[in-house]
Amino acid sequence: MSPRAQWKGYLKIDEIGCAVALYTAASTSERTSFHTINKKTGNRVKRVFVDEKTEKPVDRDDQVKGYETDQGEYIILEPEEVNSVIPESDKTLRIEHFIPCSEVDTVYFDKPYYIAPADDAAEDAFRLIRDGLQKKKVAALATAVLFRRVRHLMLRPHGEGIVANTLNFDYEVRSAEDAFADAPQPKVKKQMVELAGHIIETMRGEFDPTTVGDRYEAALAELVKAKIEGRPIKPVKRPKEGKIVDLMEALRESAKLAQKPKAKARPATRKKAA
């Protein structure tokens, strides 16, 4: 079954434009999902919103958004007031400028999407934009109103189409300086850095997405299957905690071994003639 487009509109760069469709590139819908059940009756539990003071249920029509102030009071926002500030979508994914692919830090990446031509008439213009990005080895920064919000996206050529990542807003990305402020900065000898580099080189490999498995999901699926079939549940064998080797200590030992002078070979003694 063909995937359903999450958004349809026009991809534009200056006067060049084409109809495109946006598809979700990553989804959690295939994960094992559960319902909350009343253990005594076996019936599903229904979520009900209640007033925290009166503890009485609140009808959907009486549920509104509220912003808590510093004084602990709530400013009520009516649905029509919220809708009045939502930007109107012109269904256009507008490319603003081009940058090297490596210029955007990956901490700004939010959700990935695939962009493809929406119809046959859009294929030529779409291919022109995609091939242009590929030839110049650049990414495009674009804006669009997606799902009721103005979003910035980074577009890159990907196979026969284009992959787009919505970008986190600047205020959403936490400061790396704050995260690493208390990290120690010891001086490391050059020889130890070289040894660490040697370890990295010996373990160099390639990324294979098929090896990125979700063991927890697989275990849950097997658990559900066993319950359905009435089989006994086999607990997962947990690996024993092995000895944790201190990296710096291991490198120090390697450095000591490297510094030891090699023993000189003794000259072979000739046997005396009888």
C-alpha positions, 0 to 999 in steps of 0.5 A: 500500500502506498504511503499517505502524504502528510502534507501537499503543496509547492516547492519553490525556488525563485520562479521555479516551482513544482507540486510536492508531497511530504511523507513521514520518513520515520514512524513509531506506529509499528511498535507494540502498543498497549491499552490500559485495562481494569485488571478486575473486569478486563475492560479498557479504562477511559481517560476522564479529565477532572477538576483538581479542586472539585474532583468532578469530571469536566466536559470537553466543551469546558476544557480550554487552554490556560497559561500559568503566571508566576503568581500561580494564576491561569490566563484562559485562552479561548479556542478562537483566540488561539486560532487567530494567531495561527499562521495561515498556510499558503501551501508553499515550501519556499527555499530561502538559501543554500548552505554546505550540508555540514554547516547545520549542527545535527542537534538542530535536526527534528523529524525527517520527511521524504519529499517527492513529486506530487504528480507527473507534471512536477517531475521535471522541475523536481528533478532539476532542483534535486540534481542541482543540490546534488551537483553543488553538494549543498543543502537548501534551507526552506520555510513552510507552515506545517501542521499549524506552525511555521517550520524551518527545514533543511533539504538534501538530495536523497536517492530519487527524491529529497529528504527534509529535516524539520529544524528545532528552534534556537530556543529549544536547543540547550547550550552545549557550554552549560552541559560541559561546563563542569567537565574536567579538562585534564592534560593528556599526553600526545602518545596516549592520544595516538594510542587511542587513535590506533584503537579507533582505527582498528575498530573502524567500520561502516554504518549498517541500519539493519544492525540497529535493532530494538531488543526491547520491542522484539522482547515485547512482541515475543512476550505477547505472542507467548501469552496468546499461544499459552506458552510459558514465558522465558525470562531474558538472560541478562549478561553478567556485569564484566570487569570495567577497564579504565580507559586511561589506565589501559592507555597508560599501561600500553604507553609503558610497554611502548617505552620499554627498550627491547632486549638486545639479542645475544650473539650466538656462541660458537662451539669449540672444535673438538 
